[in-house]
Amino acid sequence: MISHHKIGQVIAALGYGISADYPEKKKIGIIAVLFGCVLVLCVVSLIFGAYSITIPVIFQTVFVHLTMGDLSSIPKLQDTIIWDIRLPRLILSIAVGGALAISGAVFQSVFRNPLVEPYILGVSSGAAFGAALGIVFHSIFFSIQLFAFIFATLAVVLAYGLARIRGQTPVVTLILAGVIVGSIFSALVSLLKYMANDQALREIVFWLMGGFYYASWNDVRLLVPLCILGFFIIWSLSWKLNILSMGDEEARTLGVNPEKNKALVIVIATGITAFSVSLVGIIAWVGLMMPHASRMLLGPDNRFVIPACFLMGAGYLLVCDTIARTATYAEIPVGIITSLLGAPYLCYLLRNKGLW
Amino acid sequence: MLRIKNVSFRYLEKPTLTDISFSVDKGELCGLFGPNGSGKTTLFKCCLRFFPIEKGVILMNSHDVSNHPVEQLSRTVAYVPQEHKPPFPYLTKEVVLMGRTPHLMGFFGIKRSDKQIARDAMDQIGILDYADEPYNHLSGGQRQMVLMARAIAQDTPLLFLDEPTSALDFQNQMKIWSFMEDIVSEGKTIIACSHDPNHVAWFCDRVVVLSKGGLIGQGAPEQIINQETLDAIYQDTCSVFSQGGVPIVMPKKIAARMNGY
């Protein structure tokens, strides 16, 4: 057993010791507390629901599955509800919340603007158009998720291409290009809504509000590895994100190639956002609010903001989704809950802290 | 250390730099002097390759920088920009620590030694008092001192300073100039642009004078900061005196008042 003293010595010998000048220990502590909170929220979320379940039952079920144990030892209904319905939904909401939150942090740093959200380059409008195509013309656009993803990516590629002037992509043109592309796709979505019959229209509207109704292990298998990979790449680039948030010229003089690194982090952040959106629809506010909240807690250093953001986004969406599925007999689209809970929080920020 | 040969640059079709050539030796403090809009900042930005030059060669350490990657350039030259305010409240010490970025290796990044270097740089400039304050809440002058500390932490053989004393009080101006003298005595090279002919004459080892037409003079300050040069760039506003071998530049009106006594 290696004591934590020994680990500390090894870290110090490598030259990465924590120095007293920078409150890094405290920040790591806060992140650990956030991690604990998310774990507690997971258990709480699994308990809540139309069918009441106790904590030991949850642990028993999960334990049996994880150890490849005998499934016949647990009741079938209990197994279905915990393992096939609530757990994939829980994992998916954690992954989506985390993904949206870290993309928000990335976009805010790269665009040097704390008001930016991950949908700024038209991901959401593109995805909405793809999904609407899949709903209205189901025989041609056979998969809602696939086409939502394709059009989300297409929208960002268009915006990025449109903003590129003489080998550079200034922030202002990028934001404007995002607005242009976004409004084109929104108009196209409206057109499809106009053409759709009542059933399809209803489906489009529901999709646009976002939700985890159909969460399955397949979705989890698709999104989670990508999400984890994206998180670690972005985390490893987090110091460079700090430098990028000082501006392009600053970044150059400090040895961070702005074009290369901006393109890289935007591709990753857009990738995980587009993937999340194509699976669960458009969920607002998480990507805007969580980076703010973590900066308030930990300061602007992205090395700490990125992991904190992931945890807070995950926890927030988990809470929202739990409310969405338990508040009333019918399910409420989670996008409504995130906005309803998020707006007062931002009001609080606005009134109490002066902005950022 | 720095050699600029026949450099020309147009900004939006307007010729900004025409056929500029000069060189600065290792360990020199070179003042870049000239009226507003004469292209001092543009020259810096061309050397840092923010802008692609149209013609000419820029050599640093006798290497052509035109094909140096950003990472390599940042280990050769540090830059203190004129005005800049980031949107996020990074603490002063974090901003200074950013100066260590070109030297960071490996996945985990910042080492304890980097933090120590950043701290020493802040100590040297005398800004430890506000090391824990958000950088974007500081005054313009304080921010200038922070950027100066960042450039020192970057630890490059060459430093470009764009009006490093423009927002400072008199005491801090003198402090920064004497820092610059200390830094060059360590064998580093500084090119600083300034609008004060006295500062340039008093502290620099070499002066390069830019005007809208291009380069109009370079050499030792005693030879360059004279009536002729100042008349060429400021028309009829200055008088140059020499007091014990030290040139002093004064407004004409004040000089006339003095002679009236």
Interface residues (C-beta under 8 A of the other chain):
Chain A: A12 L14 G15 Y16 G17 I18 S19 D21 Y22 S109 R112 N113 P114 S236 W239 K240 N242 I243 S245 M246 G247 E249 E250 R252 T253 L254 G255 V256 N257 R295 G299 P300 D301 R303 W356
Chain B: K45 L48 R49 F50 P69 V70 E71 L73 S74 R75 V77 A78 Y79 P81 H84 P86 P87 F88 P89 Y90 L91 K93 E94 M98 G99 T101 P102 L104 F107 F108 G109 I110 K111 R112 S113 K115 Q116 R119 A131 Q154
